[in-house]
Amino acid sequence: MPKAEVAAAEIDKNMPFEQALKELEAIVRKLESGSGDLDASIHDYMRGTELKTFCQEKLAAARMKVEIILKAQDGEITTKSMDAA
């Protein structure tokens, strides 16, 4: 019996985080409800996995950009990595 290939739509790398998260939440609700046939569920699972990875990467990139701004007594503004706080 040949294996059926089920390809999920490719993630748009410019998609806003919030949009990806909403789509992922909708997929999780659909999968948890048990509605849909097996092929659709597999497709949704694959898409959800891709969206999860995308969201994790977006969060990691945002975390790297987050800096704490400190104002020194002399008025000079400095930045420090969030992890160094």
C-alpha positions in Angstrom: 0.0 0.0 0.0 1.6 3.3 -1.1 2.1 6.0 1.5 -0.1 9.1 1.1 1.8 12.3 1.2 0.1 15.1 3.0 1.9 18.4 2.7 1.0 21.4 4.9 1.0 24.9 3.5 4.4 26.6 3.8 4.6 29.2 6.5 4.9 32.8 5.4 8.0 34.0 7.3 6.6 37.5 7.3 3.4 36.4 9.1 2.8 38.3 12.3 3.3 36.3 15.5 -0.2 37.0 16.6 -1.7 35.6 13.4 0.4 32.4 13.6 -0.6 31.9 17.2 -4.3 32.4 16.4 -4.1 29.9 13.6 -2.2 27.4 15.9 -4.9 27.8 18.6 -7.7 27.2 16.0 -5.9 24.0 14.9 -5.5 22.8 18.5 -9.2 23.3 19.2 -10.1 21.5 16.0 -7.8 18.5 16.8 -9.1 18.4 20.3 -12.7 18.3 19.2 -12.0 15.2 17.1 -13.9 16.6 14.1 -12.5 16.0 10.6 -11.3 12.9 8.9 -7.9 11.3 9.4 -6.2 12.9 6.4 -7.4 16.4 7.4 -6.3 15.8 11.0 -2.8 14.7 9.8 -2.6 17.8 7.6 -3.7 20.0 10.6 -1.2 18.4 12.9 1.6 19.0 10.4 0.5 22.6 10.0 0.3 23.0 13.7 3.8 21.6 14.2 5.1 24.1 11.7 3.3 27.0 13.3 4.6 26.0 16.8 8.1 26.0 15.5 7.5 29.4 13.8 6.1 30.9 17.0 9.0 29.5 19.1 11.5 31.0 16.6 9.7 34.4 16.7 9.7 34.4 20.5 13.4 33.5 20.6 14.3 36.3 18.2 12.2 38.8 20.2 13.8 37.7 23.5 17.3 38.4 22.0 16.1 41.9 21.0 14.7 42.8 24.4 17.0 45.0 26.3 16.6 46.7 29.6 17.3 50.4 29.4 19.1 51.8 32.4 19.7 55.4 33.1 22.9 56.0 34.9 23.2 58.7 37.5 25.1 60.9 35.1 22.2 60.8 32.7 23.9 58.4 30.2 21.5 55.8 28.7 23.0 52.3 28.5 21.5 49.0 27.5 21.9 45.6 29.0 20.8 42.2 27.8 17.7 40.9 29.5 19.6 37.8 30.6 22.2 39.9 32.3 19.6 41.6 34.6 
